[in-house]
Amino acid sequence: MKEYKVISWKMGLSANNERLEGTLNEYAKQGWTVLQVAENFQRVIFVRDKNR
């Protein structure tokens, strides 16, 4: 079974790529993988196995 997480991403004026990279890496450490980046990078959808 899969579980999903949706986060809203707000673009900043500076260091946006570094902030996004840091966020993606933090979720990856928890076992999440990116399923989709939607709506001009304003929403990121993650997926992972629920019974891990």
C-alpha positions as protocol buffer text, in pm:
chain_id: "A"
residue {
  index: 1
  type: MET
  ca { x: 0 y: 0 z: 0 }
}
residue {
  index: 2
  type: LYS
  ca { x: 120 y: 350 z: -81 }
}
residue {
  index: 3
  type: GLU
  ca { x: 83 y: 672 z: 113 }
}
residue {
  index: 4
  type: TYR
  ca { x: 108 y: 1020 z: -33 }
}
residue {
  index: 5
  type: LYS
  ca { x: 212 y: 1362 z: 95 }
}
residue {
  index: 6
  type: VAL
  ca { x: 139 y: 1693 z: -73 }
}
residue {
  index: 7
  type: ILE
  ca { x: 330 y: 2006 z: 21 }
}
residue {
  index: 8
  type: SER
  ca { x: 279 y: 2360 z: -98 }
}
residue {
  index: 9
  type: TRP
  ca { x: 594 y: 2532 z: -215 }
}
residue {
  index: 10
  type: LYS
  ca { x: 626 y: 2909 z: -206 }
}
residue {
  index: 11
  type: MET
  ca { x: 883 y: 3058 z: -436 }
}
residue {
  index: 12
  type: GLY
  ca { x: 1118 y: 3296 z: -260 }
}
residue {
  index: 13
  type: LEU
  ca { x: 1323 y: 3579 z: -395 }
}
residue {
  index: 14
  type: SER
  ca { x: 1659 y: 3421 z: -317 }
}
residue {
  index: 15
  type: ALA
  ca { x: 1814 y: 3080 z: -265 }
}
residue {
  index: 16
  type: ASN
  ca { x: 1499 y: 2912 z: -396 }
}
residue {
  index: 17
  type: ASN
  ca { x: 1686 y: 2623 z: -558 }
}
residue {
  index: 18
  type: GLU
  ca { x: 1886 y: 2557 z: -242 }
}
residue {
  index: 19
  type: ARG
  ca { x: 1572 y: 2562 z: -26 }
}
residue {
  index: 20
  type: LEU
  ca { x: 1389 y: 2326 z: -260 }
}
residue {
  index: 21
  type: GLU
  ca { x: 1688 y: 2091 z: -274 }
}
residue {
  index: 22
  type: GLY
  ca { x: 1710 y: 2089 z: 106 }
}
residue {
  index: 23
  type: THR
  ca { x: 1338 y: 2015 z: 138 }
}
residue {
  index: 24
  type: LEU
  ca { x: 1354 y: 1731 z: -117 }
}
residue {
  index: 25
  type: ASN
  ca { x: 1655 y: 1581 z: 61 }
}
residue {
  index: 26
  type: GLU
  ca { x: 1480 y: 1592 z: 400 }
}
residue {
  index: 27
  type: TYR
  ca { x: 1177 y: 1406 z: 264 }
}
residue {
  index: 28
  type: ALA
  ca { x: 1405 y: 1156 z: 88 }
}
residue {
  index: 29
  type: LYS
  ca { x: 1568 y: 1075 z: 424 }
}
residue {
  index: 30
  type: GLN
  ca { x: 1220 y: 983 z: 550 }
}
residue {
  index: 31
  type: GLY
  ca { x: 1166 y: 745 z: 257 }
}
residue {
  index: 32
  type: TRP
  ca { x: 959 y: 976 z: 34 }
}
residue {
  index: 33
  type: THR
  ca { x: 1015 y: 1001 z: -341 }
}
residue {
  index: 34
  type: VAL
  ca { x: 881 y: 1276 z: -566 }
}
residue {
  index: 35
  type: LEU
  ca { x: 583 y: 1160 z: -767 }
}
residue {
  index: 36
  type: GLN
  ca { x: 495 y: 1490 z: -931 }
}
residue {
  index: 37
  type: VAL
  ca { x: 575 y: 1860 z: -925 }
}
residue {
  index: 38
  type: ALA
  ca { x: 260 y: 2049 z: -1017 }
}
residue {
  index: 39
  type: GLU
  ca { x: 129 y: 2397 z: -1083 }
}
residue {
  index: 40
  type: ASN
  ca { x: 454 y: 2581 z: -1163 }
}
residue {
  index: 41
  type: PHE
  ca { x: 642 y: 2422 z: -873 }
}
residue {
  index: 42
  type: GLN
  ca { x: 379 y: 2537 z: -621 }
}
residue {
  index: 43
  type: ARG
  ca { x: 286 y: 2184 z: -518 }
}
residue {
  index: 44
  type: VAL
  ca { x: 510 y: 1880 z: -471 }
}
residue {
  index: 45
  type: ILE
  ca { x: 357 y: 1532 z: -437 }
}
residue {
  index: 46
  type: PHE
  ca { x: 556 y: 1256 z: -265 }
}
residue {
  index: 47
  type: VAL
  ca { x: 489 y: 883 z: -236 }
}
residue {
  index: 48
  type: ARG
  ca { x: 631 y: 600 z: -23 }
}
residue {
  index: 49
  type: ASP
  ca { x: 538 y: 248 z: 81 }
}
residue {
  index: 50
  type: LYS
  ca { x: 316 y: 263 z: 387 }
}
residue {
  index: 51
  type: ASN
  ca { x: 433 y: -73 z: 524 }
}
residue {
  index: 52
  type: ARG
  ca { x: 804 y: -6 z: 511 }
}
